């Protein structure tokens, strides 16, 4: 087993024990990126190799200050990183080099990581398919003709291709969960507020998106969450820190299976059966699994979601839209979102928040019956990379560019912790043969350790990321 095959935690232990030097790790990272990134296009804005090697050598004889000491780390390109081109996937920011780290980058750097570059994103992170006019598309390491998902598609693909050991991402509408499912890795959306946002122009209404960790093991995900979590006194609604410890446990947990939400969520063939097979395995491990009828009207969830999302997009990007020069360079889907938001009234937003509140109350009731709930992490298998988005699912036409990811909305609206865990690959002879899929397992607000503990038990029993690796390895 080479260095690139190790988990981040195992590598960290070797560095701490001086069995391997940060400079050796950096050399392995750069060699791996040179070998496969040209095919996958997951890492962008890679820093100069000589500079990275010089920085790594300076750490060879330094006492570690954090568990990421000496580990190369590529940060999602929606995050500002001092001294590294940070484009947000937009031509308007193609040459933008920040002078200050965003909070997530600062915390990862303080834990000892060597920031080597960025991971690719859709423009502005909008859409669960990673392509943009600055860097092009990121492809799936399991099938180079397919999407890696998004918006953390670059992070997920880099993990699957063994270019990085652990990665950050963010999730408004499944952007940690969908690419994890597509790339056979873990993506964790924490309880909202556990990983705080940076202070901005608006800090009270923006409660739909959160940063979170990704990895090939749940242990790595939990340990990175401990780095990313913790209050930011410049914003409200903090939840404190996270210890990083999660007891592996599935036995005795009550899991409610929501399936396709009584058919409200169109699913491609094979997705429900592969998730149900995983749930059967969890039951064999001692969990108590029960099917649950749709607990809330899916269309009400969707109406709340699109209203609040459009409101936030219009508020955050209105100045770009009002300038004809910058508007001409906006992704059409972004311009559409802004236009939807600009047409909303205060009454529309309030009604959407009422629906969101009603859903949270219903969900709280479900969590008095179940320890965890489960849904598929995606409604489609990884699709052809040249598509902008899946327009039809099992004969049902999608009426917006993001409707095909509607299955992630119940979690995002409620702000509860959710782990996308690998559940296997499409069977031989099917249109999805060899393609990865994942399932969302989620719990009540604050139950991050419970969700990760269930994921750890699943990983120890299955280890899909280590068991089925990409063909290029």
C-alpha positions as CSV (number, residue, x, y, z in Angstrom):
1,X,0.0,0.0,0.0
2,X,1.4,3.4,-1.1
3,X,1.1,6.6,0.8
4,X,-1.8,7.8,-1.4
5,X,-3.8,4.7,-0.4
6,X,-3.7,5.5,3.4
7,X,-6.4,7.2,5.3
8,X,-5.7,10.7,6.5
9,X,-5.7,9.4,10.1
10,X,-3.2,6.6,9.4
11,X,-1.0,9.0,7.5
12,X,-1.2,11.5,10.4
13,X,0.0,8.8,12.8
14,X,2.9,7.9,10.6
15,X,4.0,11.6,10.4
16,X,3.7,12.0,14.1
17,X,5.8,8.9,14.7
18,X,8.3,10.1,12.2
19,X,7.9,7.1,10.0
20,X,7.3,9.3,7.1
21,X,8.2,13.0,6.5
22,X,5.9,15.7,5.2
23,X,8.3,16.2,2.3
24,X,7.8,12.5,1.3
25,X,4.0,13.0,1.6
26,X,4.1,16.1,-0.6
27,X,6.2,14.3,-3.2
28,X,3.6,11.5,-3.3
29,X,0.8,14.0,-3.6
30,X,2.4,15.9,-6.5
31,X,3.3,12.6,-8.2
32,X,-0.3,11.4,-8.0
33,X,-1.8,14.7,-9.1
34,X,0.6,14.7,-12.1
35,X,-0.5,11.1,-13.0
36,X,-4.3,11.4,-12.8
37,X,-5.5,15.0,-12.5
38,X,-5.2,15.6,-16.3
39,X,-7.9,12.9,-16.8
40,X,-10.2,13.8,-13.8
41,X,-9.7,17.6,-13.6
42,X,-10.6,17.7,-9.9
43,X,-7.8,19.9,-8.5
44,X,-7.4,23.4,-9.9
45,X,-5.1,26.3,-9.2
46,X,-2.4,23.9,-8.0
47,X,0.4,25.9,-6.4
48,X,4.0,25.7,-7.7
49,X,5.5,22.3,-6.9
50,X,8.9,23.7,-5.9
51,X,7.2,26.0,-3.4
52,X,5.1,23.2,-2.0
53,X,8.1,21.0,-1.6
54,X,10.0,23.8,0.1
55,X,7.1,24.4,2.5
56,X,6.8,20.6,3.2
57,X,10.5,20.3,4.0
58,X,10.3,23.1,6.5
59,X,7.8,20.8,8.4
60,X,9.9,17.7,8.4
61,X,11.5,18.4,11.8
62,X,8.7,20.5,13.3
63,X,6.6,19.2,16.2
64,X,3.0,18.8,14.9
65,X,0.6,21.5,15.9
66,X,-2.5,19.6,14.7
67,X,-3.5,16.2,13.3
68,X,-3.3,17.5,9.7
69,X,0.4,18.4,10.2
70,X,2.2,18.1,6.8
71,X,-0.7,16.7,4.9
72,X,-1.4,18.3,1.5
73,X,-4.9,19.7,1.3
74,X,-6.9,21.1,-1.6
75,X,-9.7,23.4,-0.5
76,X,-13.0,23.8,-2.3
77,X,-12.9,26.7,-4.8
78,X,-15.9,28.4,-3.1
79,X,-13.6,29.1,-0.1
80,X,-11.2,32.1,-0.2
81,X,-7.6,31.1,0.5
82,X,-4.9,33.7,1.0
83,X,-2.3,33.6,-1.8
84,X,-4.2,31.0,-3.9
85,X,-6.4,31.8,-6.9
86,X,-10.0,31.4,-5.7
87,X,-12.4,31.7,-8.6
88,X,-15.8,30.4,-7.3
89,X,-15.9,28.8,-10.8
90,X,-16.9,32.2,-12.3
91,X,-15.1,34.1,-15.1
92,X,-15.7,37.3,-13.0
93,X,-13.3,35.9,-10.4
94,X,-10.9,34.0,-12.8
95,X,-7.9,36.0,-11.6
96,X,-9.0,36.6,-8.0
97,X,-6.2,36.0,-5.4
98,X,-7.4,36.7,-1.8
99,X,-5.1,38.1,0.8
100,X,-7.0,36.7,3.8
101,X,-8.2,33.1,4.5
102,X,-11.9,32.3,5.0
103,X,-12.6,30.8,8.3
104,X,-12.6,27.1,7.1
105,X,-9.3,27.6,5.3
106,X,-7.8,29.3,8.3
107,X,-8.8,26.4,10.6
108,X,-7.5,23.8,8.2
109,X,-4.2,25.6,7.9
110,X,-4.0,26.0,11.7
111,X,-4.4,22.3,12.1
112,X,-1.1,21.8,10.1
113,X,-2.3,21.2,6.6
114,X,-0.3,22.4,3.6
115,X,-2.7,24.0,1.2
116,X,-1.7,22.9,-2.3
117,X,-4.5,24.1,-4.4
118,X,-8.3,24.1,-4.8
119,X,-10.9,21.6,-5.8
120,X,-13.2,22.3,-8.7
121,X,-16.8,23.5,-8.4
122,X,-19.8,24.4,-10.5
123,X,-20.0,28.2,-11.2
124,X,-21.0,29.8,-7.8
125,X,-21.6,26.2,-6.5
126,X,-25.0,26.1,-8.2
127,X,-26.1,22.8,-9.6
128,X,-25.0,19.3,-8.5
129,X,-22.7,18.9,-11.5
130,X,-19.2,20.3,-11.5
131,X,-18.4,22.3,-14.6
132,X,-17.6,26.0,-15.1
133,X,-16.2,28.3,-17.8
134,X,-12.9,28.8,-16.0
135,X,-11.7,25.2,-15.5
136,X,-14.1,23.0,-17.4
137,X,-15.8,19.8,-16.0
138,X,-14.6,17.4,-13.4
139,X,-15.3,13.8,-14.3
140,X,-16.0,10.7,-12.3
141,X,-12.9,8.6,-11.5
142,X,-15.1,5.5,-11.8
143,X,-16.2,6.4,-15.3
144,X,-14.4,9.3,-17.1
145,X,-17.5,9.9,-19.2
146,X,-19.7,10.6,-16.2
147,X,-20.3,13.4,-13.8
148,X,-18.6,13.5,-10.4
149,X,-21.7,15.4,-9.0
150,X,-21.4,18.7,-7.2
151,X,-20.9,21.2,-6.0
152,X,-18.2,19.5,-4.0
153,X,-17.5,17.3,-7.1
154,X,-13.8,18.3,-7.3
155,X,-13.3,17.2,-3.7
156,X,-15.1,13.9,-4.1
157,X,-13.3,13.0,-7.3
158,X,-9.9,14.0,-5.8
159,X,-10.6,11.7,-2.8
160,X,-11.7,8.8,-5.0
161,X,-8.7,9.2,-7.3
162,X,-6.4,9.2,-4.2
163,X,-5.0,12.7,-5.0
164,X,-6.0,14.0,-1.5
165,X,-6.5,12.2,1.8
166,X,-9.4,14.2,3.2
167,X,-11.3,17.2,1.9
168,X,-13.7,20.0,2.8
169,X,-16.9,20.7,1.0
170,X,-20.1,22.6,1.5
171,X,-23.8,21.7,1.1
172,X,-26.8,23.8,0.4
173,X,-28.7,21.4,-1.9
174,X,-26.8,18.1,-1.4
175,X,-23.4,19.5,-2.4
176,X,-21.6,17.2,0.1
177,X,-24.0,14.3,-0.2
178,X,-24.5,14.0,-4.0
179,X,-20.8,14.0,-5.0
180,X,-20.0,11.6,-2.2
181,X,-22.7,9.2,-3.6
182,X,-21.4,9.6,-7.1
183,X,-17.7,9.0,-6.2
184,X,-18.0,6.2,-3.5
185,X,-16.8,8.3,-0.6
186,X,-18.3,9.8,2.6
187,X,-19.8,13.3,2.7
188,X,-21.2,14.8,6.0
189,X,-23.5,17.7,6.3
190,X,-23.3,18.8,9.9
191,X,-26.1,20.3,12.1
192,X,-26.5,23.8,10.8
193,X,-24.2,26.2,12.8
194,X,-21.8,23.5,14.0
195,X,-19.4,24.7,11.3
196,X,-20.1,28.5,11.3
197,X,-20.1,30.7,8.2
198,X,-17.9,33.7,7.7
199,X,-19.4,37.0,8.6
200,X,-21.0,38.7,5.6
201,X,-23.5,41.3,4.6
202,X,-26.3,39.1,5.9
203,X,-25.9,36.6,8.8
204,X,-29.5,35.9,10.2
205,X,-31.5,34.6,7.2
206,X,-28.7,32.6,5.5
207,X,-29.3,29.2,7.2
208,X,-29.6,26.8,4.3
209,X,-25.9,26.2,3.5
210,X,-23.1,24.8,5.6
211,X,-19.5,23.7,5.1
212,X,-18.6,20.1,6.1
213,X,-16.0,17.3,5.7
214,X,-15.5,14.5,3.2
215,X,-13.3,11.5,3.3
216,X,-12.7,7.8,2.4
217,X,-13.2,6.8,6.1
218,X,-15.7,8.1,8.6
219,X,-12.9,8.5,11.2
220,X,-11.3,11.0,8.8
221,X,-14.6,12.8,8.3
222,X,-15.2,13.1,12.1
223,X,-11.6,14.3,12.7
224,X,-11.9,17.0,10.0
225,X,-15.3,18.1,11.4
226,X,-13.5,18.7,14.8
227,X,-11.1,21.0,13.0
228,X,-13.9,22.9,11.1
229,X,-16.4,23.2,14.0
230,X,-16.4,25.7,16.7
231,X,-18.1,29.1,17.3
232,X,-17.4,32.2,15.3
233,X,-18.3,35.1,17.5
234,X,-18.9,37.3,14.4
235,X,-22.0,35.4,13.5
236,X,-25.1,34.2,15.5
237,X,-26.4,30.7,16.1
238,X,-23.2,29.0,17.1
239,X,-23.3,25.4,18.4
240,X,-19.8,25.1,19.9
241,X,-17.2,22.5,18.9
242,X,-17.1,18.8,18.1
243,X,-14.8,16.4,19.9
244,X,-14.1,14.2,16.8
245,X,-15.1,11.0,18.7
246,X,-18.0,8.9,17.5
247,X,-18.7,5.4,18.9
248,X,-19.3,2.9,16.1
249,X,-22.9,1.8,16.6
250,X,-25.8,0.5,14.5
251,X,-27.0,-2.3,16.8
252,X,-30.3,-1.2,18.5
253,X,-30.7,1.9,16.4
254,X,-34.2,2.5,15.0
255,X,-34.0,3.6,11.3
256,X,-36.9,4.9,9.4
257,X,-36.7,4.4,5.6
258,X,-38.4,7.1,3.6
259,X,-37.7,5.6,0.1
260,X,-39.0,7.7,-2.7
261,X,-41.4,9.7,-0.4
262,X,-44.3,7.6,-1.6
263,X,-43.3,8.1,-5.2
264,X,-43.0,11.9,-5.0
265,X,-39.3,11.7,-5.9
266,X,-38.6,10.2,-9.2
267,X,-35.9,7.5,-9.1
268,X,-33.8,5.9,-11.8
269,X,-34.1,2.0,-11.8
270,X,-31.8,0.3,-9.3
271,X,-31.4,3.1,-6.7
272,X,-34.1,2.1,-4.3
273,X,-33.1,-1.6,-4.4
274,X,-29.4,-0.9,-3.7
275,X,-30.3,1.3,-0.7
276,X,-32.8,-1.3,0.6
277,X,-30.1,-3.9,0.3
278,X,-27.8,-1.7,2.4
279,X,-30.6,-1.3,5.0
280,X,-31.1,-5.1,5.1
281,X,-27.4,-5.4,5.9
282,X,-27.8,-2.8,8.6
283,X,-30.7,-4.8,10.0
284,X,-28.4,-7.9,10.0
285,X,-26.0,-5.8,12.0
286,X,-28.6,-5.2,14.7
287,X,-30.4,-2.1,13.5
288,X,-34.2,-2.0,13.5
289,X,-35.4,-0.8,10.0
290,X,-38.9,0.2,9.3
291,X,-40.5,1.7,6.2
292,X,-42.1,5.1,6.8
293,X,-44.9,6.8,4.8
294,X,-44.2,10.2,3.4
295,X,-44.6,12.5,6.5
296,X,-45.1,15.8,4.8
297,X,-46.2,17.0,1.3
298,X,-43.2,17.0,-1.0
299,X,-44.5,19.9,-3.0
300,X,-44.8,22.0,0.1
301,X,-41.2,21.3,0.9
302,X,-40.2,22.2,-2.6
303,X,-42.1,25.4,-2.6
304,X,-40.5,26.5,0.6
305,X,-37.1,25.5,-0.7
306,X,-37.2,27.3,-4.0
307,X,-38.6,30.4,-2.4
308,X,-35.9,30.6,0.3
309,X,-33.1,29.6,-2.0
310,X,-34.1,32.2,-4.6
311,X,-34.4,34.9,-2.0
312,X,-30.9,34.3,-0.7
313,X,-29.4,34.0,-4.2
314,X,-31.0,37.3,-5.3
315,X,-29.9,39.0,-2.1
316,X,-26.3,37.9,-2.4
317,X,-25.8,38.4,-6.1
318,X,-28.1,41.2,-7.0
319,X,-25.3,43.7,-7.6
320,X,-23.8,41.3,-10.2
321,X,-27.1,41.0,-11.9
322,X,-27.8,44.7,-12.0
323,X,-24.5,45.4,-13.8
324,X,-25.0,44.5,-17.5
325,X,-21.3,43.6,-17.9
326,X,-21.2,41.2,-15.1
327,X,-24.7,39.9,-15.8
328,X,-23.6,38.8,-19.2
329,X,-21.0,36.5,-17.6
330,X,-23.3,34.9,-15.1
331,X,-24.3,31.3,-15.4
332,X,-27.9,31.2,-16.9
333,X,-29.2,29.2,-13.9
334,X,-27.8,31.8,-11.5
335,X,-29.4,34.6,-13.4
336,X,-32.7,32.6,-13.3
337,X,-32.4,32.1,-9.6
338,X,-31.8,35.9,-9.1
339,X,-34.8,36.7,-11.2
340,X,-37.0,34.4,-9.2
341,X,-35.8,36.0,-6.0
342,X,-36.3,39.5,-7.2
343,X,-40.0,38.7,-7.9
344,X,-40.7,37.6,-4.3
345,X,-42.7,39.5,-1.7
346,X,-42.1,39.5,2.0
347,X,-45.3,37.5,2.3
348,X,-43.9,34.9,0.0
349,X,-40.8,34.5,2.1
350,X,-42.8,34.4,5.3
351,X,-45.1,31.7,3.9
352,X,-42.0,29.7,2.9
353,X,-40.6,30.0,6.4
354,X,-43.9,28.8,7.9
355,X,-43.7,25.7,5.7
356,X,-40.2,25.1,6.8
357,X,-41.1,25.5,10.4
358,X,-44.0,23.1,10.0
359,X,-41.7,20.5,8.5
360,X,-39.2,20.9,11.3
361,X,-42.0,20.2,13.8
362,X,-43.1,17.0,11.9
363,X,-39.5,15.9,11.7
364,X,-38.9,16.4,15.4
365,X,-41.9,14.1,16.0
366,X,-40.4,11.4,13.7
367,X,-37.2,11.6,15.7
368,X,-39.1,10.6,18.8
369,X,-39.9,7.4,17.0
370,X,-36.6,6.8,15.2
371,X,-33.0,7.4,16.0
372,X,-32.2,7.9,12.3
373,X,-34.0,8.3,9.0
374,X,-32.7,7.3,5.6
375,X,-33.2,8.5,2.0
376,X,-31.3,7.8,-1.2
377,X,-28.5,10.4,-1.6
378,X,-29.4,10.9,-5.3
379,X,-32.3,10.2,-7.7
380,X,-30.1,9.4,-10.6
381,X,-26.9,7.4,-11.2
382,X,-23.8,9.4,-12.4
383,X,-24.9,10.9,-15.7
384,X,-23.0,11.8,-18.9
385,X,-20.6,14.7,-18.2
386,X,-21.7,16.7,-21.2
387,X,-25.2,17.2,-19.8
388,X,-26.0,20.4,-17.9
389,X,-28.4,18.4,-15.7
390,X,-30.7,15.4,-16.0
391,X,-33.9,16.7,-17.7
392,X,-35.9,13.5,-17.3
393,X,-36.0,10.8,-14.6
394,X,-37.9,7.6,-15.3
395,X,-40.2,9.4,-17.7
396,X,-40.8,12.4,-15.4
397,X,-39.6,15.7,-16.7
398,X,-37.7,18.0,-14.4
399,X,-39.1,21.5,-14.4
400,X,-36.0,23.3,-13.1
401,X,-32.2,22.8,-13.3
402,X,-32.1,21.5,-9.7
403,X,-35.4,19.5,-9.4
404,X,-33.4,16.2,-10.1
405,X,-31.9,16.6,-6.6
406,X,-35.1,17.2,-4.7
407,X,-34.5,14.2,-2.5
408,X,-31.9,16.2,-0.5
409,X,-34.3,19.0,0.4
410,X,-35.9,17.5,3.5
411,X,-32.5,17.5,5.3
412,X,-31.3,20.9,4.0
413,X,-34.5,22.7,5.0
414,X,-34.4,21.3,8.5
415,X,-30.6,21.8,9.0
416,X,-30.1,18.4,10.5
417,X,-26.9,16.3,10.3
418,X,-26.7,13.9,7.4
419,X,-24.1,11.4,6.2
420,X,-24.0,10.2,2.6
421,X,-22.5,6.7,2.9
422,X,-21.5,4.4,0.0
423,X,-23.9,1.5,-0.6
424,X,-22.3,-0.2,-3.6
425,X,-22.4,-0.1,-7.4
426,X,-24.8,-0.6,-10.2
427,X,-25.2,-4.3,-11.1
428,X,-23.9,-6.0,-14.2
429,X,-26.1,-5.8,-17.3
430,X,-27.8,-2.6,-16.2
431,X,-27.4,0.9,-17.5
432,X,-25.7,1.8,-14.2
433,X,-23.2,-1.0,-14.2
434,X,-20.1,-0.2,-12.1
435,X,-21.4,3.3,-11.1
436,X,-21.4,4.2,-7.4
437,X,-24.4,5.2,-5.3
438,X,-24.9,6.4,-1.8
439,X,-27.6,6.8,0.9
440,X,-28.3,9.6,3.3
441,X,-28.6,8.7,6.9
442,X,-29.7,11.6,9.1
443,X,-30.6,12.4,12.7
444,X,-32.0,15.3,14.8
445,X,-30.2,18.6,15.3
446,X,-27.2,18.0,17.4
447,X,-27.0,14.3,16.9
448,X,-23.9,14.6,14.7
449,X,-22.0,12.0,16.7
450,X,-24.9,9.5,16.5
451,X,-25.0,9.8,12.7
452,X,-21.2,9.5,12.4
453,X,-21.2,6.6,14.8
454,X,-23.7,4.7,12.6
455,X,-21.6,5.6,9.6
456,X,-18.4,4.3,11.3
457,X,-20.1,0.9,12.1
458,X,-21.2,0.7,8.4
459,X,-17.6,1.6,7.2
460,X,-16.0,-1.0,9.5
461,X,-18.4,-3.6,8.1
462,X,-18.2,-2.7,4.4
463,X,-15.4,-0.2,3.5
464,X,-16.7,0.4,0.0
465,X,-14.1,3.1,-0.7
466,X,-11.3,0.6,0.0
467,X,-13.1,-2.4,-1.4
468,X,-14.0,-1.0,-4.9
469,X,-11.4,1.4,-6.1
470,X,-11.2,3.4,-9.3
471,X,-9.8,1.6,-12.4
472,X,-6.9,4.0,-12.8
473,X,-5.3,2.9,-9.5
